[in-house]
Amino acid sequence: MGKTLCKLVDDDYMETHFKAYSELVKSPKYICKKCGRASNDDNKLCKPKKIKA
């Protein structure tokens, strides 16, 4: 699964694979500067930026 969260949502992945999707956004370490989504994997975001603690 090499798609970004934006593409996964567009493809209804969140609806069909909610548990797997929720693991990607659990305890986020990065936020996308383009769409505002957050993830614990920077490879899942279009323009990731590390969230400072």
Secondary structure, 3 states (H helix, E strand, C coil): CCCCHHHHHHCCHHHHCHHHHHHHHCCCCEEECCCCCEECCHHHCCCEEECCC
